[in-house]
Every structure is written in C-alpha cells, then in structure tokens.
C-alpha cells in the first residue's frame, strides 16, 4: 500500500511538473510572439512616418505650383481682356502700414483711383516674392471675404504677418503694383 501511495504521489508530482513546464513553454512562446509583434509595429510606424514626410514634401511642391498657376491665371485674364497697357501707379490708401487686422474679417481696402476691380497681392515678405505670395482677382466685397481666408492662412504660416498690395483694373486697363502695406493679424 505504501508503494502504491508513493507511486500515486510521484505520478501527481510528475503530472504537475509537466503541466508547469508546458505553461512556462506557452508563456515563453507568447512573450516571444508579443516581442515580434511589437518589433513589427515599430517598423510599420517608422515606415509610415517616412511616408508622411515624403507626402508633406510633395504637398509643398504642389502648393508652390498652385501659387504659380494662380499668378499665370491672373496674367492670362489680363491678356484675354486685352489689358496689356499699364496706367500710372495706384496707391493703397487704406489700411495704413503696420495696421492690426483680423483673420476672420478683411480690412477695408481703399485705392487712390477708386477702382472696384483689382488684383490683390498677399505675401510673406515685402518683396512680394512669387514663391511666398498669392495673387487673387477681386471684383466685390464678397470676393475679398472669400480670398481673406487664404490670406489669413498664408499669414498664419508667417507669424501672423502679411504684406498686401494691389494692381487696380479700371476701364479695362491694369495699373502697376501699388505700395505694400504690412498687416499683423490677430
């Protein structure tokens, strides 16, 4: 009987030891699978980050091409309407230089020749460099309000500072570029 009891206890011990070994093996396999999964996820996140950077570069190139296209379209508009001659300069009398303006509401623009149609130039710099500028055809206060969103976005990328100037269109003739005005948007 004693031998039977020892056999029974030994069998239970071996079975328990086997179960613990199997559990440890399963746990080790799970940890290894988890480590592999985490490594794969890190590689995927790194690849996605690289792809996003590449996409941002392509968007920047596309944005520059859009600006160039807008300038080309404004020149085409002038050519199509036969406005190739220039009149005397126009002066932007309002707003004044270094005026505080609002991102949500365009300022009142006054031109010395009282033209109601004009090309509005908005730029990150006072030189109105093509790469940092917008040129938008304005023929109403509604058109100015719609354009102002684009101008406010451009200013946001330039510490909320924007330079504006105009070329007036009056009696089918376009003027030279007016004086530039610096605006700070809030």
Secondary structure as GFF3:
##gff-version 3
##sequence-region A 1 186
A	DSSP	alpha_helix	2	80	.	.	.	ID=ss1
A	DSSP	beta_strand	86	87	.	.	.	ID=ss2
A	DSSP	beta_strand	92	94	.	.	.	ID=ss3
A	DSSP	beta_strand	99	101	.	.	.	ID=ss4
A	DSSP	beta_strand	110	111	.	.	.	ID=ss5
A	DSSP	beta_strand	117	123	.	.	.	ID=ss6
A	DSSP	three_ten_helix	130	132	.	.	.	ID=ss7
A	DSSP	beta_strand	133	138	.	.	.	ID=ss8
A	DSSP	alpha_helix	141	156	.	.	.	ID=ss9
A	DSSP	beta_strand	161	170	.	.	.	ID=ss10
A	DSSP	beta_strand	173	175	.	.	.	ID=ss11
A	DSSP	beta_strand	181	185	.	.	.	ID=ss12
###
